[in-house]
Structure formats: C-alpha cells, structure tokens
Amino acid sequence: MLRAGAILLSLWTGFNLVLALGILFMLLVLGKNAPALLILYGDLQAEGMDPRALATINALAVMFNACAASICALSLVMIWFAVIRKAVWAFWSLAGCLAFLQAAGFASDTFLGNKDFLGNTVSSSILLCGIFFVGLGVFHVPEKA
C-alpha cells in the first residue's frame, strides 16, 4: 500500500508542479495574464480592466504559483526520501500541507463561481487516496508469527 500511495502522491504533486511552473512561465516569460482571467472573462486579455487591478491579479498569480510549485517540489522530495521509509513525521507534514493546499484550491474556486469544481473533486480524490494508502503503509504493523 505504501508504494501505491507514494506513486499516487507523486503523480498528484508532479502534475501540480508542472501546472504551477507552466503558469509561471506563461506569466513571467511570455507576458500573458493570469489564467483566472480566462475563467472570469473568457479570454486572457482582460480588455477594459483597470491596469492596477490586472497587475494585482497577475502578481498574486505569480506568488501563489511559486508557492504551489515550491510545496510540490518539497513534497516530492519528502515522498521519495522520508515517507517511503515510513517516517511518521513526514506523513503528517505531507498530509496536512497537501490537504491544506487542496482546500485552498476549493476555496479560491468559490470566487470564480465554482467553475473548476469537477477538477478539484477529481484532484481531491486522487490526493485523498494517496494519503490513505500511504497512511496504511506507514502505520501498518505486521502481525507477529
């Protein structure tokens, strides 16, 4: 179970890492606007929007995605080097931080009219299965013969 959970958590964090890095690339290198504008306005141009409001949205998108990328990268290291060795502290740290990150994803989606509810639900299901399987592996005490 530990291996299956570690694989699920690695896939979840890896996907979110790639997504966050992609958004950062789009914002910082390509000069595009935050993807939330696509959800709210149907395009990334946000024509007619106050430039200060647009700058604020883009700055927050950079900060959030940098934080998300960092927590995902750190989580991958914890999964591969601590959780797989059944470190209880790593399990609780990982479960708490990743669950909090996912809960924040749901909370932020409420400001966008819950347009990504299905995606958040699928993502949460994968995350919870990974945490559950890792928990079984970390806390499973083999019976003595």
N, CA, C and O atoms as a GROMACS GRO file, in nm:
protein
  580
    1MET      N    1   0.081  -0.121   0.000
    1MET     CA    2   0.000   0.000   0.000
    1MET      C    3   0.085   0.126   0.000
    1MET      O    4   0.050   0.226  -0.063
    2LEU      N    5   0.197   0.121   0.072
    2LEU     CA    6   0.284   0.238   0.079
    2LEU      C    7   0.332   0.279  -0.060
    2LEU      O    8   0.332   0.397  -0.094
    3ARG      N    9   0.372   0.182  -0.138
    3ARG     CA   10   0.422   0.211  -0.273
    3ARG      C   11   0.313   0.271  -0.361
    3ARG      O   12   0.337   0.369  -0.433
    4ALA      N   13   0.192   0.214  -0.356
    4ALA     CA   14   0.080   0.266  -0.435
    4ALA      C   15   0.047   0.409  -0.394
    4ALA      O   16   0.024   0.495  -0.478
    5GLY      N   17   0.046   0.434  -0.264
    5GLY     CA   18   0.018   0.569  -0.215
    5GLY      C   19   0.127   0.667  -0.256
    5GLY      O   20   0.098   0.781  -0.294
    6ALA      N   21   0.253   0.623  -0.249
    6ALA     CA   22   0.364   0.710  -0.288
    6ALA      C   23   0.356   0.743  -0.437
    6ALA      O   24   0.386   0.855  -0.478
    7ILE      N   25   0.316   0.646  -0.517
    7ILE     CA   26   0.300   0.670  -0.661
    7ILE      C   27   0.187   0.770  -0.686
    7ILE      O   28   0.204   0.863  -0.765
    8LEU      N   29   0.073   0.751  -0.620
    8LEU     CA   30  -0.039   0.844  -0.638
    8LEU      C   31   0.000   0.986  -0.595
    8LEU      O   32  -0.028   1.082  -0.666
    9LEU      N   33   0.064   0.997  -0.478
    9LEU     CA   34   0.104   1.130  -0.430
    9LEU      C   35   0.209   1.192  -0.522
    9LEU      O   36   0.208   1.313  -0.544
   10SER      N   37   0.299   1.109  -0.576
   10SER     CA   38   0.399   1.160  -0.669
   10SER      C   39   0.334   1.211  -0.797
   10SER      O   40   0.372   1.316  -0.850
   11LEU      N   41   0.235   1.138  -0.847
   11LEU     CA   42   0.163   1.182  -0.967
   11LEU      C   43   0.088   1.312  -0.940
   11LEU      O   44   0.090   1.404  -1.022
   12TRP      N   45   0.022   1.319  -0.825
   12TRP     CA   46  -0.056   1.438  -0.790
   12TRP      C   47   0.035   1.559  -0.776
   12TRP      O   48   0.008   1.664  -0.834
   13THR      N   49   0.143   1.544  -0.700
   13THR     CA   50   0.233   1.658  -0.679
   13THR      C   51   0.308   1.692  -0.808
   13THR      O   52   0.332   1.809  -0.837
   14GLY      N   53   0.346   1.590  -0.884
   14GLY     CA   54   0.414   1.615  -1.011
   14GLY      C   55   0.328   1.693  -1.108
   14GLY      O   56   0.375   1.787  -1.172
   15PHE      N   57   0.202   1.653  -1.120
   15PHE     CA   58   0.109   1.725  -1.208
   15PHE      C   59   0.093   1.870  -1.164
   15PHE      O   60   0.099   1.961  -1.246
   16ASN      N   61   0.073   1.890  -1.034
   16ASN     CA   62   0.055   2.025  -0.982
   16ASN      C   63   0.182   2.108  -0.994
   16ASN      O   64   0.175   2.230  -1.014
   17LEU      N   65   0.298   2.045  -0.983
   17LEU     CA   66   0.425   2.115  -1.002
   17LEU      C   67   0.438   2.163  -1.146
   17LEU      O   68   0.473   2.278  -1.171
   18VAL      N   69   0.409   2.074  -1.241
   18VAL     CA   70   0.417   2.111  -1.383
   18VAL      C   71   0.317   2.222  -1.416
   18VAL      O   72   0.349   2.315  -1.490
   19LEU      N   73   0.197   2.211  -1.362
   19LEU     CA   74   0.094   2.313  -1.385
   19LEU      C   75   0.140   2.449  -1.331
   19LEU      O   76   0.130   2.550  -1.401
   20ALA      N   77   0.189   2.452  -1.208
   20ALA     CA   78   0.233   2.578  -1.148
   20ALA      C   79   0.351   2.638  -1.225
   20ALA      O   80   0.356   2.759  -1.248
   21LEU      N   81   0.447   2.553  -1.264
   21LEU     CA   82   0.562   2.603  -1.341
   21LEU      C   83   0.518   2.653  -1.479
   21LEU      O   84   0.572   2.752  -1.529
   22GLY      N   85   0.422   2.586  -1.538
   22GLY     CA   86   0.369   2.631  -1.667
   22GLY      C   87   0.303   2.767  -1.657
   22GLY      O   88   0.321   2.852  -1.745
   23ILE      N   89   0.227   2.788  -1.552
   23ILE     CA   90   0.161   2.918  -1.532
   23ILE      C   91   0.265   3.026  -1.506
   23ILE      O   92   0.254   3.137  -1.557
   24LEU      N   93   0.367   2.994  -1.426
   24LEU     CA   94   0.475   3.091  -1.402
   24LEU      C   95   0.546   3.126  -1.532
   24LEU      O   96   0.578   3.243  -1.556
   25PHE      N   97   0.572   3.028  -1.616
   25PHE     CA   98   0.636   3.051  -1.745
   25PHE      C   99   0.549   3.143  -1.830
   25PHE      O  100   0.597   3.237  -1.894
   26MET      N  101   0.419   3.114  -1.831
   26MET     CA  102   0.326   3.193  -1.909
   26MET      C  103   0.323   3.338  -1.862
   26MET      O  104   0.320   3.431  -1.943
   27LEU      N  105   0.323   3.357  -1.730
   27LEU     CA  106   0.315   3.492  -1.675
   27LEU      C  107   0.447   3.568  -1.688
   27LEU      O  108   0.448   3.684  -1.731
   28LEU      N  109   0.557   3.503  -1.651
   28LEU     CA  110   0.685   3.574  -1.641
   28LEU      C  111   0.765   3.579  -1.771
   28LEU      O  112   0.833   3.678  -1.798
   29VAL      N  113   0.757   3.474  -1.850
   29VAL     CA  114   0.837   3.468  -1.972
   29VAL      C  115   0.757   3.516  -2.093
   29VAL      O  116   0.805   3.596  -2.174
   30LEU      N  117   0.635   3.466  -2.104
   30LEU     CA  118   0.554   3.501  -2.221
   30LEU      C  119   0.475   3.631  -2.203
   30LEU      O  120   0.422   3.685  -2.300
   31GLY      N  121   0.469   3.682  -2.078
   31GLY     CA  122   0.399   3.808  -2.053
   31GLY      C  123   0.248   3.798  -2.062
   31GLY      O  124   0.181   3.899  -2.082
   32LYS      N  125   0.194   3.679  -2.047
   32LYS     CA  126   0.047   3.661  -2.050
   32LYS      C  127  -0.013   3.699  -1.914
   32LYS      O  128   0.060   3.721  -1.817
   33ASN      N  129  -0.143   3.706  -1.909
   33ASN     CA  130  -0.214   3.736  -1.784
   33ASN      C  131  -0.252   3.606  -1.713
   33ASN      O  132  -0.242   3.497  -1.769
   34ALA      N  133  -0.294   3.620  -1.589
   34ALA     CA  134  -0.330   3.507  -1.505
   34ALA      C  135  -0.442   3.424  -1.568
   34ALA      O  136  -0.535   3.479  -1.627
   35PRO      N  137  -0.434   3.290  -1.556
   35PRO     CA  138  -0.536   3.202  -1.614
   35PRO      C  139  -0.676   3.225  -1.555
   35PRO      O  140  -0.776   3.193  -1.620
   36ALA      N  141  -0.684   3.280  -1.435
   36ALA     CA  142  -0.816   3.306  -1.375
   36ALA      C  143  -0.896   3.403  -1.461
   36ALA      O  144  -1.019   3.401  -1.460
   37LEU      N  145  -0.828   3.488  -1.534
   37LEU     CA  146  -0.898   3.583  -1.621
   37LEU      C  147  -0.971   3.512  -1.734
   37LEU      O  148  -1.076   3.556  -1.780
   38LEU      N  149  -0.915   3.401  -1.778
   38LEU     CA  150  -0.982   3.320  -1.880
   38LEU      C  151  -1.113   3.265  -1.824
   38LEU      O  152  -1.214   3.260  -1.894
   39ILE      N  153  -1.109   3.224  -1.699
   39ILE     CA  154  -1.230   3.171  -1.635
   39ILE      C  155  -1.334   3.281  -1.616
   39ILE      O  156  -1.453   3.260  -1.639
   40LEU      N  157  -1.289   3.398  -1.573
   40LEU     CA  158  -1.382   3.507  -1.543
   40LEU      C  159  -1.432   3.582  -1.666
   40LEU      O  160  -1.549   3.617  -1.675
   41TYR      N  161  -1.341   3.606  -1.761
   41TYR     CA  162  -1.374   3.692  -1.875
   41TYR      C  163  -1.382   3.619  -2.009
   41TYR      O  164  -1.428   3.675  -2.108
   42GLY      N  165  -1.336   3.495  -2.012
   42GLY     CA  166  -1.341   3.420  -2.137
   42GLY      C  167  -1.220   3.442  -2.225
   42GLY      O  168  -1.208   3.380  -2.330
   43ASP      N  169  -1.131   3.531  -2.184
   43ASP     CA  170  -1.004   3.550  -2.257
   43ASP      C  171  -0.898   3.596  -2.159
   43ASP      O  172  -0.927   3.631  -2.044
   44LEU      N  173  -0.776   3.596  -2.204
   44LEU     CA  174  -0.664   3.636  -2.118
   44LEU      C  175  -0.629   3.784  -2.134
   44LEU      O  176  -0.538   3.833  -2.067
   45GLN      N  177  -0.699   3.855  -2.221
   45GLN     CA  178  -0.664   3.995  -2.248
   45GLN      C  179  -0.716   4.089  -2.140
   45GLN      O  180  -0.649   4.187  -2.105
   46ALA      N  181  -0.834   4.060  -2.086
   46ALA     CA  182  -0.897   4.144  -1.982
   46ALA      C  183  -0.904   4.290  -2.027
   46ALA      O  184  -0.870   4.381  -1.951
   47GLU      N  185  -0.947   4.311  -2.150
   47GLU     CA  186  -0.957   4.447  -2.204
   47GLU      C  187  -1.057   4.528  -2.122
   47GLU      O  188  -1.164   4.479  -2.084
   48GLY      N  189  -1.021   4.650  -2.097
   48GLY     CA  190  -1.108   4.739  -2.020
   48GLY      C  191  -1.089   4.728  -1.870
   48GLY      O  192  -1.150   4.804  -1.795
   49MET      N  193  -1.007   4.637  -1.827
   49MET     CA  194  -0.983   4.621  -1.684
   49MET      C  195  -0.882   4.726  -1.638
   49MET      O  196  -0.788   4.759  -1.709
   50ASP      N  197  -0.903   4.777  -1.519
   50ASP     CA  198  -0.809   4.873  -1.460
   50ASP      C  199  -0.670   4.809  -1.455
   50ASP      O  200  -0.655   4.700  -1.400
   51PRO      N  201  -0.570   4.875  -1.511
   51PRO     CA  202  -0.435   4.817  -1.513
   51PRO      C  203  -0.380   4.782  -1.375
   51PRO      O  204  -0.302   4.688  -1.362
   52ARG      N  205  -0.420   4.858  -1.272
   52ARG     CA  206  -0.373   4.827  -1.136
   52ARG      C  207  -0.436   4.698  -1.086
   52ARG      O  208  -0.370   4.619  -1.020
   53ALA      N  209  -0.563   4.677  -1.117
   53ALA     CA  210  -0.630   4.553  -1.078
   53ALA      C  211  -0.568   4.434  -1.151
   53ALA      O  212  -0.547   4.329  -1.092
   54LEU      N  213  -0.539   4.452  -1.279
   54LEU     CA  214  -0.476   4.346  -1.358
   54LEU      C  215  -0.337   4.314  -1.304
   54LEU      O  216  -0.300   4.197  -1.295
   55ALA      N  217  -0.261   4.416  -1.268
   55ALA     CA  218  -0.128   4.395  -1.211
   55ALA      C  219  -0.137   4.320  -1.078
   55ALA      O  220  -0.055   4.234  -1.048
   56THR      N  221  -0.238   4.353  -0.999
   56THR     CA  222  -0.258   4.286  -0.870
   56THR      C  223  -0.291   4.138  -0.891
   56THR      O  224  -0.236   4.052  -0.823
   57ILE      N  225  -0.380   4.110  -0.984
   57ILE     CA  226  -0.417   3.970  -1.013
   57ILE      C  227  -0.296   3.892  -1.062
   57ILE      O  228  -0.274   3.779  -1.019
   58ASN      N  229  -0.219   3.951  -1.151
   58ASN     CA  230  -0.101   3.882  -1.204
   58ASN      C  231   0.005   3.861  -1.096
   58ASN      O  232   0.069   3.756  -1.091
   59ALA      N  233   0.024   3.961  -1.010
   59ALA     CA  234   0.122   3.947  -0.901
   59ALA      C  235   0.080   3.836  -0.805
   59ALA      O  236   0.164   3.756  -0.762
   60LEU      N  237  -0.048   3.830  -0.773
   60LEU     CA  238  -0.096   3.723  -0.685
   60LEU      C  239  -0.083   3.586  -0.751
   60LEU      O  240  -0.053   3.488  -0.684
   61ALA      N  241  -0.106   3.580  -0.881
   61ALA     CA  242  -0.090   3.453  -0.954
   61ALA      C  243   0.055   3.406  -0.951
   61ALA      O  244   0.081   3.287  -0.936
   62VAL      N  245   0.149   3.501  -0.965
   62VAL     CA  246   0.290   3.464  -0.957
   62VAL      C  247   0.324   3.412  -0.818
   62VAL      O  248   0.388   3.308  -0.804
   63MET      N  249   0.281   3.484  -0.715
   63MET     CA  250   0.311   3.441  -0.578
   63MET      C  251   0.248   3.305  -0.546
   63MET      O  252   0.315   3.218  -0.492
   64PHE      N  253   0.121   3.287  -0.580
   64PHE     CA  254   0.055   3.160  -0.550
   64PHE      C  255   0.121   3.044  -0.624
   64PHE      O  256   0.148   2.940  -0.564
   65ASN      N  257   0.147   3.062  -0.751
   65ASN     CA  258   0.204   2.952  -0.828
   65ASN      C  259   0.347   2.922  -0.788
   65ASN      O  260   0.390   2.807  -0.794
   66ALA      N  261   0.422   3.022  -0.745
   66ALA     CA  262   0.556   2.997  -0.692
   66ALA      C  263   0.547   2.917  -0.562
   66ALA      O  264   0.625   2.824  -0.540
   67CYS      N  265   0.452   2.952  -0.476
   67CYS     CA  266   0.432   2.877  -0.352
   67CYS      C  267   0.385   2.734  -0.381
   67CYS      O  268   0.434   2.639  -0.319
   68ALA      N  269   0.293   2.718  -0.473
   68ALA     CA  270   0.243   2.585  -0.509
   68ALA      C  271   0.355   2.500  -0.568
   68ALA      O  272   0.368   2.382  -0.534
   69ALA      N  273   0.436   2.558  -0.655
   69ALA     CA  274   0.548   2.484  -0.713
   69ALA      C  275   0.647   2.443  -0.604
   69ALA      O  276   0.698   2.331  -0.605
   70SER      N  277   0.674   2.533  -0.511
   70SER     CA  278   0.768   2.502  -0.403
   70SER      C  279   0.718   2.390  -0.314
   70SER      O  280   0.793   2.298  -0.282
   71ILE      N  281   0.591   2.397  -0.274
   71ILE     CA  282   0.539   2.292  -0.186
   71ILE      C  283   0.532   2.158  -0.259
   71ILE      O  284   0.553   2.053  -0.197
   72CYS      N  285   0.504   2.160  -0.387
   72CYS     CA  286   0.500   2.035  -0.463
   72CYS      C  287   0.640   1.975  -0.479
   72CYS      O  288   0.658   1.854  -0.466
   73ALA      N  289   0.739   2.059  -0.507
   73ALA     CA  290   0.877   2.010  -0.520
   73ALA      C  291   0.925   1.953  -0.387
   73ALA      O  292   0.985   1.845  -0.383
   74LEU      N  293   0.901   2.024  -0.279
   74LEU     CA  294   0.940   1.975  -0.147
   74LEU      C  295   0.865   1.847  -0.112
   74LEU      O  296   0.922   1.757  -0.051
   75SER      N  297   0.739   1.839  -0.149
   75SER     CA  298   0.660   1.719  -0.122
   75SER      C  299   0.715   1.598  -0.197
   75SER      O  300   0.720   1.488  -0.141
   76LEU      N  301   0.758   1.617  -0.320
   76LEU     CA  302   0.816   1.505  -0.395
   76LEU      C  303   0.941   1.453  -0.324
   76LEU      O  304   0.961   1.332  -0.315
   77VAL      N  305   1.025   1.543  -0.276
   77VAL     CA  306   1.144   1.500  -0.203
   77VAL      C  307   1.105   1.425  -0.076
   77VAL      O  308   1.164   1.321  -0.045
   78MET      N  309   1.007   1.477  -0.004
   78MET     CA  310   0.962   1.409   0.119
   78MET      C  311   0.904   1.271   0.089
   78MET      O  312   0.929   1.176   0.163
   79ILE      N  313   0.828   1.259  -0.019
   79ILE     CA  314   0.770   1.130  -0.056
   79ILE      C  315   0.880   1.031  -0.087
   79ILE      O  316   0.878   0.918  -0.037
   80TRP      N  317   0.976   1.071  -0.168
   80TRP     CA  318   1.079   0.979  -0.217
   80TRP      C  319   1.184   0.944  -0.111
   80TRP      O  320   1.243   0.836  -0.117
   81PHE      N  321   1.208   1.034  -0.015
   81PHE     CA  322   1.316   1.009   0.079
   81PHE      C  323   1.272   0.986   0.222
   81PHE      O  324   1.346   0.923   0.298
   82ALA      N  325   1.155   1.033   0.263
   82ALA     CA  326   1.113   1.015   0.403
   82ALA      C  327   0.989   0.928   0.416
   82ALA      O  328   0.988   0.833   0.495
   83VAL      N  329   0.886   0.958   0.340
   83VAL     CA  330   0.761   0.881   0.351
   83VAL      C  331   0.784   0.736   0.312
   83VAL      O  332   0.731   0.645   0.377
   84ILE      N  333   0.861   0.714   0.207
   84ILE     CA  334   0.885   0.578   0.160
   84ILE      C  335   0.960   0.496   0.265
   84ILE      O  336   0.957   0.373   0.262
   85ARG      N  337   1.029   0.564   0.358
   85ARG     CA  338   1.099   0.497   0.468
   85ARG      C  339   1.013   0.492   0.594
   85ARG      O  340   1.061   0.460   0.703
   86LYS      N  341   0.885   0.524   0.577
   86LYS     CA  342   0.785   0.519   0.683
   86LYS      C  343   0.809   0.619   0.796
   86LYS      O  344   0.782   0.590   0.912
   87ALA      N  345   0.858   0.735   0.761
   87ALA     CA  346   0.878   0.842   0.859
   87ALA      C  347   0.742   0.903   0.892
   87ALA      O  348   0.678   0.965   0.807
   88VAL      N  349   0.698   0.884   1.015
   88VAL     CA  350   0.566   0.930   1.057
   88VAL      C  351   0.556   1.083   1.048
   88VAL      O  352   0.454   1.135   1.004
   89TRP      N  353   0.660   1.154   1.089
   89TRP     CA  354   0.658   1.300   1.083
   89TRP      C  355   0.635   1.348   0.940
   89TRP      O  356   0.563   1.446   0.917
   90ALA      N  357   0.697   1.280   0.845
   90ALA     CA  358   0.683   1.319   0.704
   90ALA      C  359   0.541   1.294   0.655
   90ALA      O  360   0.486   1.374   0.579
   91PHE      N  361   0.482   1.183   0.699
   91PHE     CA  362   0.344   1.154   0.659
   91PHE      C  363   0.251   1.265   0.706
   91PHE      O  364   0.172   1.318   0.626
   92TRP      N  365   0.259   1.302   0.835
   92TRP     CA  366   0.168   1.403   0.888
   92TRP      C  367   0.194   1.540   0.826
   92TRP      O  368   0.100   1.614   0.798
   93SER      N  369   0.320   1.574   0.805
   93SER     CA  370   0.353   1.702   0.741
   93SER      C  371   0.297   1.708   0.599
   93SER      O  372   0.236   1.807   0.559
   94LEU      N  373   0.320   1.601   0.525
   94LEU     CA  374   0.274   1.594   0.387
   94LEU      C  375   0.122   1.597   0.379
   94LEU      O  376   0.064   1.673   0.301
   95ALA      N  377   0.057   1.515   0.459
   95ALA     CA  378  -0.089   1.509   0.458
   95ALA      C  379  -0.150   1.644   0.493
   95ALA      O  380  -0.243   1.690   0.426
   96GLY      N  381  -0.097   1.709   0.596
   96GLY     CA  382  -0.151   1.838   0.638
   96GLY      C  383  -0.130   1.948   0.535
   96GLY      O  384  -0.223   2.023   0.504
   97CYS      N  385  -0.009   1.956   0.481
   97CYS     CA  386   0.021   2.063   0.385
   97CYS      C  387  -0.052   2.045   0.253
   97CYS      O  388  -0.107   2.140   0.199
   98LEU      N  389  -0.053   1.922   0.202
   98LEU     CA  390  -0.119   1.900   0.073
   98LEU      C  391  -0.270   1.911   0.084
   98LEU      O  392  -0.336   1.960  -0.007
   99ALA      N  393  -0.326   1.865   0.196
   99ALA     CA  394  -0.471   1.880   0.216
   99ALA      C  395  -0.508   2.029   0.227
   99ALA      O  396  -0.611   2.072   0.175
  100PHE      N  397  -0.424   2.105   0.295
  100PHE     CA  398  -0.447   2.250   0.306
  100PHE      C  399  -0.440   2.317   0.170
  100PHE      O  400  -0.522   2.402   0.138
  101LEU      N  401  -0.342   2.278   0.090
  101LEU     CA  402  -0.328   2.333  -0.046
  101LEU      C  403  -0.451   2.301  -0.130
  101LEU      O  404  -0.502   2.386  -0.202
  102GLN      N  405  -0.499   2.177  -0.121
  102GLN     CA  406  -0.617   2.138  -0.198
  102GLN      C  407  -0.741   2.212  -0.149
  102GLN      O  408  -0.825   2.253  -0.229
  103ALA      N  409  -0.754   2.228  -0.018
  103ALA     CA  410  -0.868   2.302   0.038
  103ALA      C  411  -0.864   2.448  -0.011
  103ALA      O  412  -0.969   2.506  -0.040
  104ALA      N  413  -0.745   2.505  -0.021
  104ALA     CA  414  -0.733   2.641  -0.072
  104ALA      C  415  -0.776   2.648  -0.219
  104ALA      O  416  -0.832   2.748  -0.264
  105GLY      N  417  -0.749   2.540  -0.294
  105GLY     CA  418  -0.795   2.534  -0.432
  105GLY      C  419  -0.947   2.539  -0.441
  105GLY      O  420  -1.003   2.608  -0.526
  106PHE      N  421  -1.014   2.465  -0.352
  106PHE     CA  422  -1.160   2.470  -0.348
  106PHE      C  423  -1.208   2.609  -0.308
  106PHE      O  424  -1.301   2.663  -0.367
  107ALA      N  425  -1.144   2.668  -0.208
  107ALA     CA  426  -1.185   2.800  -0.160
  107ALA      C  427  -1.168   2.905  -0.268
  107ALA      O  428  -1.255   2.989  -0.287
  108SER      N  429  -1.055   2.901  -0.339
  108SER     CA  430  -1.034   3.001  -0.444
  108SER      C  431  -1.134   2.984  -0.558
  108SER      O  432  -1.173   3.081  -0.622
  109ASP      N  433  -1.174   2.860  -0.582
  109ASP     CA  434  -1.270   2.834  -0.690
  109ASP      C  435  -1.407   2.895  -0.660
  109ASP      O  436  -1.482   2.925  -0.752
  110THR      N  437  -1.440   2.914  -0.532
  110THR     CA  438  -1.568   2.976  -0.499
  110THR      C  439  -1.574   3.120  -0.549
  110THR      O  440  -1.680   3.169  -0.585
  111PHE      N  441  -1.457   3.188  -0.552
  111PHE     CA  442  -1.453   3.325  -0.603
  111PHE      C  443  -1.470   3.329  -0.754
  111PHE      O  444  -1.501   3.434  -0.811
  112LEU      N  445  -1.450   3.215  -0.820
  112LEU     CA  446  -1.463   3.208  -0.965
  112LEU      C  447  -1.592   3.138  -1.007
  112LEU      O  448  -1.606   3.094  -1.121
  113GLY      N  449  -1.686   3.126  -0.914
  113GLY     CA  450  -1.815   3.067  -0.946
  113GLY      C  451  -1.812   2.914  -0.953
  113GLY      O  452  -1.895   2.854  -1.022
  114ASN      N  453  -1.719   2.853  -0.884
  114ASN     CA  454  -1.706   2.706  -0.881
  114ASN      C  455  -1.698   2.645  -1.020
  114ASN      O  456  -1.755   2.539  -1.046
  115LYS      N  457  -1.627   2.712  -1.109
  115LYS     CA  458  -1.617   2.664  -1.247
  115LYS      C  459  -1.524   2.545  -1.262
  115LYS      O  460  -1.527   2.476  -1.364
  116ASP      N  461  -1.440   2.519  -1.160
  116ASP     CA  462  -1.348   2.407  -1.166
  116ASP      C  463  -1.380   2.304  -1.057
  116ASP      O  464  -1.291   2.235  -1.007
  117PHE      N  465  -1.507   2.295  -1.022
  117PHE     CA  466  -1.549   2.205  -0.914
  117PHE      C  467  -1.517   2.059  -0.946
  117PHE      O  468  -1.466   1.986  -0.861
  118LEU      N  469  -1.545   2.017  -1.068
  118LEU     CA  470  -1.517   1.878  -1.106
  118LEU      C  471  -1.368   1.848  -1.101
  118LEU      O  472  -1.327   1.744  -1.049
  119GLY      N  473  -1.287   1.939  -1.154
  119GLY     CA  474  -1.142   1.920  -1.150
  119GLY      C  475  -1.089   1.913  -1.008
  119GLY      O  476  -1.003   1.831  -0.977
  120ASN      N  477  -1.141   2.001  -0.921
  120ASN     CA  478  -1.100   1.998  -0.780
  120ASN      C  479  -1.144   1.869  -0.712
  120ASN      O  480  -1.073   1.815  -0.627
  121THR      N  481  -1.261   1.820  -0.748
  121THR     CA  482  -1.311   1.696  -0.687
  121THR      C  483  -1.226   1.577  -0.730
  121THR      O  484  -1.191   1.493  -0.646
  122VAL      N  485  -1.193   1.568  -0.856
  122VAL     CA  486  -1.106   1.460  -0.905
  122VAL      C  487  -0.969   1.470  -0.840
  122VAL      O  488  -0.914   1.370  -0.794
  123SER      N  489  -0.914   1.590  -0.836
  123SER     CA  490  -0.784   1.612  -0.774
  123SER      C  491  -0.785   1.572  -0.626
  123SER      O  492  -0.692   1.508  -0.578
  124SER      N  493  -0.891   1.611  -0.556
  124SER     CA  494  -0.903   1.576  -0.414
  124SER      C  495  -0.913   1.426  -0.395
  124SER      O  496  -0.856   1.371  -0.301
  125SER      N  497  -0.985   1.359  -0.483
  125SER     CA  498  -0.999   1.213  -0.472
  125SER      C  499  -0.864   1.143  -0.487
  125SER      O  500  -0.833   1.052  -0.412
  126ILE      N  501  -0.785   1.187  -0.584
  126ILE     CA  502  -0.652   1.128  -0.604
  126ILE      C  503  -0.564   1.155  -0.483
  126ILE      O  504  -0.496   1.066  -0.434
  127LEU      N  505  -0.567   1.279  -0.434
  127LEU     CA  506  -0.487   1.316  -0.318
  127LEU      C  507  -0.527   1.234  -0.196
  127LEU      O  508  -0.441   1.180  -0.126
  128LEU      N  509  -0.657   1.224  -0.168
  128LEU     CA  510  -0.703   1.151  -0.050
  128LEU      C  511  -0.671   1.002  -0.059
  128LEU      O  512  -0.636   0.940   0.041
  129CYS      N  513  -0.684   0.944  -0.178
  129CYS     CA  514  -0.646   0.803  -0.195
  129CYS      C  515  -0.497   0.785  -0.168
  129CYS      O  516  -0.457   0.690  -0.101
  130GLY      N  517  -0.415   0.875  -0.220
  130GLY     CA  518  -0.271   0.867  -0.197
  130GLY      C  519  -0.237   0.878  -0.050
  130GLY      O  520  -0.157   0.800   0.002
  131ILE      N  521  -0.297   0.974   0.019
  131ILE     CA  522  -0.273   0.990   0.162
  131ILE      C  523  -0.320   0.868   0.239
  131ILE      O  524  -0.251   0.821   0.330
  132PHE      N  525  -0.436   0.815   0.203
  132PHE     CA  526  -0.491   0.697   0.271
  132PHE      C  527  -0.398   0.577   0.254
  132PHE      O  528  -0.366   0.509   0.352
  133PHE      N  529  -0.354   0.551   0.131
  133PHE     CA  530  -0.267   0.436   0.106
  133PHE      C  531  -0.132   0.453   0.175
  133PHE      O  532  -0.077   0.357   0.229
  134VAL      N  533  -0.078   0.574   0.172
  134VAL     CA  534   0.049   0.597   0.241
  134VAL      C  535   0.030   0.578   0.391
  134VAL      O  536   0.114   0.517   0.458
  135GLY      N  537  -0.081   0.628   0.443
  135GLY     CA  538  -0.110   0.610   0.586
  135GLY      C  539  -0.118   0.463   0.624
  135GLY      O  540  -0.066   0.422   0.727
  136LEU      N  541  -0.184   0.383   0.539
  136LEU     CA  542  -0.189   0.239   0.566
  136LEU      C  543  -0.049   0.178   0.568
  136LEU      O  544  -0.017   0.095   0.653
  137GLY      N  545   0.033   0.220   0.476
  137GLY     CA  546   0.168   0.167   0.469
  137GLY      C  547   0.256   0.212   0.584
  137GLY      O  548   0.335   0.134   0.636
  138VAL      N  549   0.242   0.337   0.624
  138VAL     CA  550   0.325   0.390   0.732
  138VAL      C  551   0.284   0.332   0.868
  138VAL      O  552   0.370   0.299   0.949
  139PHE      N  553   0.154   0.320   0.891
  139PHE     CA  554   0.107   0.279   1.023
  139PHE      C  555   0.075   0.132   1.036
  139PHE      O  556   0.039   0.085   1.144
  140HIS      N  557   0.088   0.058   0.927
  140HIS     CA  558   0.060  -0.086   0.931
  140HIS      C  559   0.167  -0.157   1.013
  140HIS      O  560   0.287  -0.147   0.984
  141VAL      N  561   0.122  -0.227   1.114
  141VAL     CA  562   0.214  -0.304   1.196
  141VAL      C  563   0.194  -0.450   1.161
  141VAL      O  564   0.087  -0.505   1.185
  142PRO      N  565   0.296  -0.514   1.106
  142PRO     CA  566   0.280  -0.655   1.069
  142PRO      C  567   0.259  -0.741   1.192
  142PRO      O  568   0.319  -0.719   1.298
  143GLU      N  569   0.173  -0.841   1.176
  143GLU     CA  570   0.146  -0.933   1.288
  143GLU      C  571   0.266  -1.022   1.312
  143GLU      O  572   0.334  -1.063   1.218
  144LYS      N  573   0.291  -1.053   1.438
  144LYS     CA  574   0.400  -1.142   1.474
  144LYS      C  575   0.355  -1.287   1.455
  144LYS      O  576   0.242  -1.323   1.489
  145ALA      N  577   0.443  -1.367   1.402
  145ALA     CA  578   0.409  -1.507   1.376
  145ALA      C  579   0.422  -1.592   1.499
  145ALA      O  580   0.397  -1.712   1.495
   0.00000   0.00000   0.00000
